[in-house]
Amino acid sequence: MRALQLTDGFGGRGDQFYECLITTHQGLSDGESRALNARLVLLLANHIGDLEVISQACTAARASLAAVAVQQP
């Protein structure tokens, strides 16, 4: 079983990824941005191709939302 990698997988180039992501969203409406995110998720999940890793990522992402919700007033 493969495990979800939660450490820096960008080799110190995470800022470049973030810049690419933000640039991709520039000029889009909120609805277009949500649709783009959905397409990115599906494309990247297809590229990963490992249901166990994808399931772990879904669980981790959902848990991180719960942690953020607890911190908000």
PDB file of N, CA, C and O in Angstrom:
ATOM      1  N   MET A   1       0.845  -1.186   0.000  1.00  0.00           N
ATOM      2  CA  MET A   1       0.000   0.000   0.000  1.00  0.00           C
ATOM      3  C   MET A   1       0.885   1.241   0.000  1.00  0.00           C
ATOM      4  O   MET A   1       1.788   1.363   0.828  1.00  0.00           O
ATOM      5  N   ARG A   2       0.634   2.144  -0.907  1.00  0.00           N
ATOM      6  CA  ARG A   2       1.344   3.410  -0.926  1.00  0.00           C
ATOM      7  C   ARG A   2       0.706   4.359   0.065  1.00  0.00           C
ATOM      8  O   ARG A   2      -0.495   4.290   0.323  1.00  0.00           O
ATOM      9  N   ALA A   3       1.512   5.241   0.616  1.00  0.00           N
ATOM     10  CA  ALA A   3       1.005   6.224   1.565  1.00  0.00           C
ATOM     11  C   ALA A   3       1.052   7.614   0.939  1.00  0.00           C
ATOM     12  O   ALA A   3       1.941   7.928   0.148  1.00  0.00           O
ATOM     13  N   LEU A   4       0.097   8.419   1.304  1.00  0.00           N
ATOM     14  CA  LEU A   4       0.040   9.798   0.849  1.00  0.00           C
ATOM     15  C   LEU A   4       1.257  10.546   1.370  1.00  0.00           C
ATOM     16  O   LEU A   4       1.555  10.488   2.563  1.00  0.00           O
ATOM     17  N   GLN A   5       1.953  11.236   0.502  1.00  0.00           N
ATOM     18  CA  GLN A   5       3.115  12.030   0.892  1.00  0.00           C
ATOM     19  C   GLN A   5       2.634  13.385   1.380  1.00  0.00           C
ATOM     20  O   GLN A   5       2.005  14.128   0.627  1.00  0.00           O
ATOM     21  N   LEU A   6       2.921  13.712   2.624  1.00  0.00           N
ATOM     22  CA  LEU A   6       2.479  14.976   3.199  1.00  0.00           C
ATOM     23  C   LEU A   6       3.634  15.963   3.366  1.00  0.00           C
ATOM     24  O   LEU A   6       3.433  17.064   3.881  1.00  0.00           O
ATOM     25  N   THR A   7       4.829  15.589   2.943  1.00  0.00           N
ATOM     26  CA  THR A   7       5.971  16.489   3.021  1.00  0.00           C
ATOM     27  C   THR A   7       6.141  17.201   1.680  1.00  0.00           C
ATOM     28  O   THR A   7       5.438  16.902   0.716  1.00  0.00           O
ATOM     29  N   ASP A   8       7.070  18.136   1.630  1.00  0.00           N
ATOM     30  CA  ASP A   8       7.304  18.930   0.422  1.00  0.00           C
ATOM     31  C   ASP A   8       7.722  18.047  -0.740  1.00  0.00           C
ATOM     32  O   ASP A   8       8.843  17.539  -0.773  1.00  0.00           O
ATOM     33  N   GLY A   9       6.823  17.865  -1.687  1.00  0.00           N
ATOM     34  CA  GLY A   9       7.124  17.063  -2.864  1.00  0.00           C
ATOM     35  C   GLY A   9       7.618  17.906  -4.034  1.00  0.00           C
ATOM     36  O   GLY A   9       7.850  17.387  -5.126  1.00  0.00           O
ATOM     37  N   PHE A  10       7.778  19.208  -3.802  1.00  0.00           N
ATOM     38  CA  PHE A  10       8.184  20.110  -4.868  1.00  0.00           C
ATOM     39  C   PHE A  10       9.670  20.444  -4.827  1.00  0.00           C
ATOM     40  O   PHE A  10      10.153  21.240  -5.631  1.00  0.00           O
ATOM     41  N   GLY A  11      10.383  19.844  -3.902  1.00  0.00           N
ATOM     42  CA  GLY A  11      11.818  20.111  -3.819  1.00  0.00           C
ATOM     43  C   GLY A  11      12.133  21.580  -3.620  1.00  0.00           C
ATOM     44  O   GLY A  11      13.066  22.109  -4.224  1.00  0.00           O
ATOM     45  N   GLY A  12      11.354  22.237  -2.774  1.00  0.00           N
ATOM     46  CA  GLY A  12      11.581  23.649  -2.507  1.00  0.00           C
ATOM     47  C   GLY A  12      10.998  24.590  -3.541  1.00  0.00           C
ATOM     48  O   GLY A  12      11.247  25.794  -3.492  1.00  0.00           O
ATOM     49  N   ARG A  13      10.223  24.057  -4.480  1.00  0.00           N
ATOM     50  CA  ARG A  13       9.633  24.891  -5.541  1.00  0.00           C
ATOM     51  C   ARG A  13       8.128  25.059  -5.358  1.00  0.00           C
ATOM     52  O   ARG A  13       7.406  25.287  -6.329  1.00  0.00           O
ATOM     53  N   GLY A  14       7.657  24.948  -4.136  1.00  0.00           N
ATOM     54  CA  GLY A  14       6.231  25.089  -3.858  1.00  0.00           C
ATOM     55  C   GLY A  14       5.677  26.447  -4.253  1.00  0.00           C
ATOM     56  O   GLY A  14       4.528  26.552  -4.680  1.00  0.00           O
ATOM     57  N   ASP A  15       6.494  27.491  -4.112  1.00  0.00           N
ATOM     58  CA  ASP A  15       6.044  28.829  -4.498  1.00  0.00           C
ATOM     59  C   ASP A  15       5.766  28.909  -5.997  1.00  0.00           C
ATOM     60  O   ASP A  15       4.865  29.630  -6.428  1.00  0.00           O
ATOM     61  N   GLN A  16       6.530  28.178  -6.780  1.00  0.00           N
ATOM     62  CA  GLN A  16       6.301  28.164  -8.233  1.00  0.00           C
ATOM     63  C   GLN A  16       4.977  27.481  -8.560  1.00  0.00           C
ATOM     64  O   GLN A  16       4.246  27.918  -9.448  1.00  0.00           O
ATOM     65  N   PHE A  17       4.677  26.406  -7.832  1.00  0.00           N
ATOM     66  CA  PHE A  17       3.376  25.750  -8.014  1.00  0.00           C
ATOM     67  C   PHE A  17       2.251  26.714  -7.663  1.00  0.00           C
ATOM     68  O   PHE A  17       1.284  26.847  -8.412  1.00  0.00           O
ATOM     69  N   TYR A  18       2.382  27.396  -6.503  1.00  0.00           N
ATOM     70  CA  TYR A  18       1.341  28.314  -6.058  1.00  0.00           C
ATOM     71  C   TYR A  18       1.138  29.429  -7.087  1.00  0.00           C
ATOM     72  O   TYR A  18       0.000  29.789  -7.390  1.00  0.00           O
ATOM     73  N   GLU A  19       2.225  29.974  -7.623  1.00  0.00           N
ATOM     74  CA  GLU A  19       2.129  31.018  -8.640  1.00  0.00           C
ATOM     75  C   GLU A  19       1.403  30.503  -9.886  1.00  0.00           C
ATOM     76  O   GLU A  19       0.573  31.208 -10.460  1.00  0.00           O
ATOM     77  N   CYS A  20       1.716  29.282 -10.300  1.00  0.00           N
ATOM     78  CA  CYS A  20       1.047  28.672 -11.455  1.00  0.00           C
ATOM     79  C   CYS A  20      -0.451  28.530 -11.196  1.00  0.00           C
ATOM     80  O   CYS A  20      -1.269  28.834 -12.064  1.00  0.00           O
ATOM     81  N   LEU A  21      -0.802  28.071 -10.006  1.00  0.00           N
ATOM     82  CA  LEU A  21      -2.210  27.883  -9.654  1.00  0.00           C
ATOM     83  C   LEU A  21      -2.964  29.208  -9.649  1.00  0.00           C
ATOM     84  O   LEU A  21      -4.061  29.304 -10.201  1.00  0.00           O
ATOM     85  N   ILE A  22      -2.382  30.223  -9.031  1.00  0.00           N
ATOM     86  CA  ILE A  22      -3.030  31.534  -8.964  1.00  0.00           C
ATOM     87  C   ILE A  22      -3.169  32.134 -10.367  1.00  0.00           C
ATOM     88  O   ILE A  22      -4.215  32.687 -10.705  1.00  0.00           O
ATOM     89  N   THR A  23      -2.126  32.025 -11.172  1.00  0.00           N
ATOM     90  CA  THR A  23      -2.165  32.542 -12.545  1.00  0.00           C
ATOM     91  C   THR A  23      -3.262  31.851 -13.353  1.00  0.00           C
ATOM     92  O   THR A  23      -3.950  32.492 -14.147  1.00  0.00           O
ATOM     93  N   THR A  24      -3.420  30.560 -13.153  1.00  0.00           N
ATOM     94  CA  THR A  24      -4.442  29.801 -13.868  1.00  0.00           C
ATOM     95  C   THR A  24      -5.848  30.299 -13.534  1.00  0.00           C
ATOM     96  O   THR A  24      -6.750  30.229 -14.369  1.00  0.00           O
ATOM     97  N   HIS A  25      -6.033  30.803 -12.312  1.00  0.00           N
ATOM     98  CA  HIS A  25      -7.351  31.274 -11.867  1.00  0.00           C
ATOM     99  C   HIS A  25      -7.623  32.738 -12.212  1.00  0.00           C
ATOM    100  O   HIS A  25      -8.764  33.190 -12.107  1.00  0.00           O
ATOM    101  N   GLN A  26      -6.604  33.480 -12.618  1.00  0.00           N
ATOM    102  CA  GLN A  26      -6.786  34.911 -12.884  1.00  0.00           C
ATOM    103  C   GLN A  26      -7.849  35.156 -13.939  1.00  0.00           C
ATOM    104  O   GLN A  26      -7.876  34.510 -14.986  1.00  0.00           O
ATOM    105  N   GLY A  27      -8.730  36.113 -13.635  1.00  0.00           N
ATOM    106  CA  GLY A  27      -9.755  36.524 -14.579  1.00  0.00           C
ATOM    107  C   GLY A  27     -10.987  35.639 -14.614  1.00  0.00           C
ATOM    108  O   GLY A  27     -11.913  35.900 -15.383  1.00  0.00           O
ATOM    109  N   LEU A  28     -11.014  34.587 -13.786  1.00  0.00           N
ATOM    110  CA  LEU A  28     -12.172  33.692 -13.769  1.00  0.00           C
ATOM    111  C   LEU A  28     -13.188  34.147 -12.726  1.00  0.00           C
ATOM    112  O   LEU A  28     -12.825  34.719 -11.699  1.00  0.00           O
ATOM    113  N   SER A  29     -14.443  33.890 -12.997  1.00  0.00           N
ATOM    114  CA  SER A  29     -15.487  34.132 -12.000  1.00  0.00           C
ATOM    115  C   SER A  29     -15.361  33.076 -10.901  1.00  0.00           C
ATOM    116  O   SER A  29     -14.608  32.113 -11.047  1.00  0.00           O
ATOM    117  N   ASP A  30     -16.094  33.256  -9.811  1.00  0.00           N
ATOM    118  CA  ASP A  30     -16.072  32.251  -8.739  1.00  0.00           C
ATOM    119  C   ASP A  30     -16.513  30.885  -9.259  1.00  0.00           C
ATOM    120  O   ASP A  30     -15.915  29.862  -8.925  1.00  0.00           O
ATOM    121  N   GLY A  31     -17.564  30.878 -10.078  1.00  0.00           N
ATOM    122  CA  GLY A  31     -18.060  29.615 -10.636  1.00  0.00           C
ATOM    123  C   GLY A  31     -17.045  28.962 -11.562  1.00  0.00           C
ATOM    124  O   GLY A  31     -16.855  27.747 -11.519  1.00  0.00           O
ATOM    125  N   GLU A  32     -16.393  29.761 -12.399  1.00  0.00           N
ATOM    126  CA  GLU A  32     -15.365  29.226 -13.290  1.00  0.00           C
ATOM    127  C   GLU A  32     -14.176  28.694 -12.496  1.00  0.00           C
ATOM    128  O   GLU A  32     -13.585  27.674 -12.851  1.00  0.00           O
ATOM    129  N   SER A  33     -13.832  29.399 -11.415  1.00  0.00           N
ATOM    130  CA  SER A  33     -12.731  28.961 -10.561  1.00  0.00           C
ATOM    131  C   SER A  33     -13.047  27.622  -9.900  1.00  0.00           C
ATOM    132  O   SER A  33     -12.190  26.742  -9.828  1.00  0.00           O
ATOM    133  N   ARG A  34     -14.277  27.473  -9.420  1.00  0.00           N
ATOM    134  CA  ARG A  34     -14.687  26.188  -8.817  1.00  0.00           C
ATOM    135  C   ARG A  34     -14.664  25.074  -9.851  1.00  0.00           C
ATOM    136  O   ARG A  34     -14.240  23.958  -9.554  1.00  0.00           O
ATOM    137  N   ALA A  35     -15.119  25.372 -11.068  1.00  0.00           N
ATOM    138  CA  ALA A  35     -15.102  24.365 -12.140  1.00  0.00           C
ATOM    139  C   ALA A  35     -13.665  23.991 -12.502  1.00  0.00           C
ATOM    140  O   ALA A  35     -13.370  22.821 -12.743  1.00  0.00           O
ATOM    141  N   LEU A  36     -12.779  24.974 -12.540  1.00  0.00           N
ATOM    142  CA  LEU A  36     -11.371  24.704 -12.820  1.00  0.00           C
ATOM    143  C   LEU A  36     -10.777  23.806 -11.737  1.00  0.00           C
ATOM    144  O   LEU A  36     -10.068  22.847 -12.041  1.00  0.00           O
ATOM    145  N   ASN A  37     -11.067  24.119 -10.467  1.00  0.00           N
ATOM    146  CA  ASN A  37     -10.565  23.282  -9.370  1.00  0.00           C
ATOM    147  C   ASN A  37     -11.065  21.848  -9.493  1.00  0.00           C
ATOM    148  O   ASN A  37     -10.310  20.902  -9.268  1.00  0.00           O
ATOM    149  N   ALA A  38     -12.317  21.689  -9.844  1.00  0.00           N
ATOM    150  CA  ALA A  38     -12.872  20.341 -10.000  1.00  0.00           C
ATOM    151  C   ALA A  38     -12.156  19.594 -11.125  1.00  0.00           C
ATOM    152  O   ALA A  38     -11.843  18.412 -10.984  1.00  0.00           O
ATOM    153  N   ARG A  39     -11.902  20.267 -12.219  1.00  0.00           N
ATOM    154  CA  ARG A  39     -11.195  19.637 -13.337  1.00  0.00           C
ATOM    155  C   ARG A  39      -9.764  19.267 -12.948  1.00  0.00           C
ATOM    156  O   ARG A  39      -9.274  18.194 -13.301  1.00  0.00           O
ATOM    157  N   LEU A  40      -9.094  20.176 -12.210  1.00  0.00           N
ATOM    158  CA  LEU A  40      -7.738  19.885 -11.740  1.00  0.00           C
ATOM    159  C   LEU A  40      -7.713  18.656 -10.847  1.00  0.00           C
ATOM    160  O   LEU A  40      -6.836  17.802 -10.981  1.00  0.00           O
ATOM    161  N   VAL A  41      -8.680  18.567  -9.931  1.00  0.00           N
ATOM    162  CA  VAL A  41      -8.748  17.411  -9.036  1.00  0.00           C
ATOM    163  C   VAL A  41      -8.877  16.124  -9.845  1.00  0.00           C
ATOM    164  O   VAL A  41      -8.167  15.153  -9.586  1.00  0.00           O
ATOM    165  N   LEU A  42      -9.775  16.116 -10.818  1.00  0.00           N
ATOM    166  CA  LEU A  42      -9.986  14.908 -11.615  1.00  0.00           C
ATOM    167  C   LEU A  42      -8.769  14.563 -12.478  1.00  0.00           C
ATOM    168  O   LEU A  42      -8.406  13.393 -12.597  1.00  0.00           O
ATOM    169  N   LEU A  43      -8.144  15.570 -13.076  1.00  0.00           N
ATOM    170  CA  LEU A  43      -6.952  15.325 -13.887  1.00  0.00           C
ATOM    171  C   LEU A  43      -5.803  14.771 -13.030  1.00  0.00           C
ATOM    172  O   LEU A  43      -5.138  13.810 -13.417  1.00  0.00           O
ATOM    173  N   LEU A  44      -5.583  15.383 -11.880  1.00  0.00           N
ATOM    174  CA  LEU A  44      -4.487  14.936 -11.024  1.00  0.00           C
ATOM    175  C   LEU A  44      -4.781  13.576 -10.396  1.00  0.00           C
ATOM    176  O   LEU A  44      -3.871  12.762 -10.238  1.00  0.00           O
ATOM    177  N   ALA A  45      -6.035  13.319 -10.036  1.00  0.00           N
ATOM    178  CA  ALA A  45      -6.400  11.998  -9.511  1.00  0.00           C
ATOM    179  C   ALA A  45      -6.164  10.930 -10.564  1.00  0.00           C
ATOM    180  O   ALA A  45      -5.664   9.848 -10.256  1.00  0.00           O
ATOM    181  N   ASN A  46      -6.521  11.230 -11.803  1.00  0.00           N
ATOM    182  CA  ASN A  46      -6.284  10.287 -12.893  1.00  0.00           C
ATOM    183  C   ASN A  46      -4.786  10.038 -13.074  1.00  0.00           C
ATOM    184  O   ASN A  46      -4.363   8.909 -13.321  1.00  0.00           O
ATOM    185  N   HIS A  47      -3.999  11.087 -12.952  1.00  0.00           N
ATOM    186  CA  HIS A  47      -2.545  10.954 -13.078  1.00  0.00           C
ATOM    187  C   HIS A  47      -1.968  10.106 -11.947  1.00  0.00           C
ATOM    188  O   HIS A  47      -1.090   9.276 -12.181  1.00  0.00           O
ATOM    189  N   ILE A  48      -2.453  10.308 -10.729  1.00  0.00           N
ATOM    190  CA  ILE A  48      -1.986   9.518  -9.582  1.00  0.00           C
ATOM    191  C   ILE A  48      -2.361   8.059  -9.774  1.00  0.00           C
ATOM    192  O   ILE A  48      -1.527   7.166  -9.624  1.00  0.00           O
ATOM    193  N   GLY A  49      -3.628   7.824 -10.107  1.00  0.00           N
ATOM    194  CA  GLY A  49      -4.089   6.486 -10.452  1.00  0.00           C
ATOM    195  C   GLY A  49      -4.042   5.458  -9.332  1.00  0.00           C
ATOM    196  O   GLY A  49      -4.115   4.259  -9.601  1.00  0.00           O
ATOM    197  N   ASP A  50      -3.924   5.888  -8.105  1.00  0.00           N
ATOM    198  CA  ASP A  50      -3.860   4.974  -6.961  1.00  0.00           C
ATOM    199  C   ASP A  50      -4.994   5.324  -6.012  1.00  0.00           C
ATOM    200  O   ASP A  50      -4.921   6.317  -5.289  1.00  0.00           O
ATOM    201  N   LEU A  51      -6.048   4.506  -6.015  1.00  0.00           N
ATOM    202  CA  LEU A  51      -7.246   4.808  -5.242  1.00  0.00           C
ATOM    203  C   LEU A  51      -6.962   4.929  -3.752  1.00  0.00           C
ATOM    204  O   LEU A  51      -7.589   5.743  -3.074  1.00  0.00           O
ATOM    205  N   GLU A  52      -6.037   4.142  -3.230  1.00  0.00           N
ATOM    206  CA  GLU A  52      -5.702   4.225  -1.801  1.00  0.00           C
ATOM    207  C   GLU A  52      -5.096   5.588  -1.469  1.00  0.00           C
ATOM    208  O   GLU A  52      -5.472   6.200  -0.469  1.00  0.00           O
ATOM    209  N   VAL A  53      -4.173   6.067  -2.284  1.00  0.00           N
ATOM    210  CA  VAL A  53      -3.549   7.377  -2.051  1.00  0.00           C
ATOM    211  C   VAL A  53      -4.589   8.488  -2.200  1.00  0.00           C
ATOM    212  O   VAL A  53      -4.611   9.428  -1.406  1.00  0.00           O
ATOM    213  N   ILE A  54      -5.438   8.384  -3.200  1.00  0.00           N
ATOM    214  CA  ILE A  54      -6.479   9.390  -3.410  1.00  0.00           C
ATOM    215  C   ILE A  54      -7.451   9.407  -2.231  1.00  0.00           C
ATOM    216  O   ILE A  54      -7.875  10.476  -1.792  1.00  0.00           O
ATOM    217  N   SER A  55      -7.802   8.237  -1.722  1.00  0.00           N
ATOM    218  CA  SER A  55      -8.673   8.154  -0.553  1.00  0.00           C
ATOM    219  C   SER A  55      -8.021   8.807   0.665  1.00  0.00           C
ATOM    220  O   SER A  55      -8.682   9.520   1.421  1.00  0.00           O
ATOM    221  N   GLN A  56      -6.730   8.564   0.852  1.00  0.00           N
ATOM    222  CA  GLN A  56      -6.009   9.198   1.958  1.00  0.00           C
ATOM    223  C   GLN A  56      -5.997  10.722   1.794  1.00  0.00           C
ATOM    224  O   GLN A  56      -6.147  11.453   2.773  1.00  0.00           O
ATOM    225  N   ALA A  57      -5.821  11.194   0.570  1.00  0.00           N
ATOM    226  CA  ALA A  57      -5.814  12.633   0.304  1.00  0.00           C
ATOM    227  C   ALA A  57      -7.184  13.242   0.598  1.00  0.00           C
ATOM    228  O   ALA A  57      -7.266  14.329   1.170  1.00  0.00           O
ATOM    229  N   CYS A  58      -8.248  12.559   0.217  1.00  0.00           N
ATOM    230  CA  CYS A  58      -9.608  13.043   0.501  1.00  0.00           C
ATOM    231  C   CYS A  58      -9.832  13.146   2.004  1.00  0.00           C
ATOM    232  O   CYS A  58     -10.383  14.134   2.490  1.00  0.00           O
ATOM    233  N   THR A  59      -9.406  12.130   2.730  1.00  0.00           N
ATOM    234  CA  THR A  59      -9.559  12.118   4.188  1.00  0.00           C
ATOM    235  C   THR A  59      -8.760  13.254   4.820  1.00  0.00           C
ATOM    236  O   THR A  59      -9.267  13.959   5.692  1.00  0.00           O
ATOM    237  N   ALA A  60      -7.510  13.433   4.383  1.00  0.00           N
ATOM    238  CA  ALA A  60      -6.657  14.488   4.934  1.00  0.00           C
ATOM    239  C   ALA A  60      -7.217  15.875   4.624  1.00  0.00           C
ATOM    240  O   ALA A  60      -7.196  16.759   5.480  1.00  0.00           O
ATOM    241  N   ALA A  61      -7.716  16.068   3.402  1.00  0.00           N
ATOM    242  CA  ALA A  61      -8.272  17.366   3.025  1.00  0.00           C
ATOM    243  C   ALA A  61      -9.519  17.677   3.846  1.00  0.00           C
ATOM    244  O   ALA A  61      -9.702  18.804   4.307  1.00  0.00           O
ATOM    245  N   ARG A  62     -10.368  16.681   4.025  1.00  0.00           N
ATOM    246  CA  ARG A  62     -11.588  16.886   4.817  1.00  0.00           C
ATOM    247  C   ARG A  62     -11.251  17.199   6.271  1.00  0.00           C
ATOM    248  O   ARG A  62     -11.868  18.071   6.882  1.00  0.00           O
ATOM    249  N   ALA A  63     -10.274  16.488   6.820  1.00  0.00           N
ATOM    250  CA  ALA A  63      -9.852  16.729   8.205  1.00  0.00           C
ATOM    251  C   ALA A  63      -9.267  18.128   8.363  1.00  0.00           C
ATOM    252  O   ALA A  63      -9.464  18.771   9.394  1.00  0.00           O
ATOM    253  N   SER A  64      -8.545  18.605   7.341  1.00  0.00           N
ATOM    254  CA  SER A  64      -7.964  19.945   7.441  1.00  0.00           C
ATOM    255  C   SER A  64      -9.046  21.013   7.418  1.00  0.00           C
ATOM    256  O   SER A  64      -8.871  22.073   8.021  1.00  0.00           O
ATOM    257  N   LEU A  65     -10.165  20.760   6.734  1.00  0.00           N
ATOM    258  CA  LEU A  65     -11.290  21.698   6.757  1.00  0.00           C
ATOM    259  C   LEU A  65     -11.903  21.770   8.135  1.00  0.00           C
ATOM    260  O   LEU A  65     -12.266  22.850   8.601  1.00  0.00           O
ATOM    261  N   ALA A  66     -12.020  20.640   8.785  1.00  0.00           N
ATOM    262  CA  ALA A  66     -12.577  20.602  10.137  1.00  0.00           C
ATOM    263  C   ALA A  66     -11.682  21.377  11.096  1.00  0.00           C
ATOM    264  O   ALA A  66     -12.183  22.069  11.982  1.00  0.00           O
ATOM    265  N   ALA A  67     -10.379  21.273  10.934  1.00  0.00           N
ATOM    266  CA  ALA A  67      -9.441  21.990  11.796  1.00  0.00           C
ATOM    267  C   ALA A  67      -9.575  23.498  11.582  1.00  0.00           C
ATOM    268  O   ALA A  67      -9.507  24.266  12.542  1.00  0.00           O
ATOM    269  N   VAL A  68      -9.762  23.928  10.337  1.00  0.00           N
ATOM    270  CA  VAL A  68      -9.927  25.353  10.041  1.00  0.00           C
ATOM    271  C   VAL A  68     -11.240  25.869  10.611  1.00  0.00           C
ATOM    272  O   VAL A  68     -11.285  26.975  11.149  1.00  0.00           O
ATOM    273  N   ALA A  69     -12.306  25.089  10.502  1.00  0.00           N
ATOM    274  CA  ALA A  69     -13.614  25.492  10.998  1.00  0.00           C
ATOM    275  C   ALA A  69     -13.583  25.694  12.517  1.00  0.00           C
ATOM    276  O   ALA A  69     -14.266  26.582  13.029  1.00  0.00           O
ATOM    277  N   VAL A  70     -12.821  24.905  13.229  1.00  0.00           N
ATOM    278  CA  VAL A  70     -12.710  25.025  14.681  1.00  0.00           C
ATOM    279  C   VAL A  70     -12.010  26.318  15.046  1.00  0.00           C
ATOM    280  O   VAL A  70     -12.336  26.914  16.073  1.00  0.00           O
ATOM    281  N   GLN A  71     -11.056  26.775  14.240  1.00  0.00           N
ATOM    282  CA  GLN A  71     -10.278  27.965  14.530  1.00  0.00           C
ATOM    283  C   GLN A  71     -11.043  29.249  14.237  1.00  0.00           C
ATOM    284  O   GLN A  71     -10.730  30.287  14.821  1.00  0.00           O
ATOM    285  N   GLN A  72     -12.030  29.212  13.355  1.00  0.00           N
ATOM    286  CA  GLN A  72     -12.766  30.422  12.983  1.00  0.00           C
ATOM    287  C   GLN A  72     -13.749  30.786  14.074  1.00  0.00           C
ATOM    288  O   GLN A  72     -14.360  29.910  14.687  1.00  0.00           O
ATOM    289  N   PRO A  73     -13.909  32.118  14.326  1.00  0.00           N
ATOM    290  CA  PRO A  73     -14.855  32.563  15.365  1.00  0.00           C
ATOM    291  C   PRO A  73     -16.297  32.323  14.992  1.00  0.00           C
ATOM    292  O   PRO A  73     -17.197  32.646  15.767  1.00  0.00           O
TER     293      PRO A  73
END
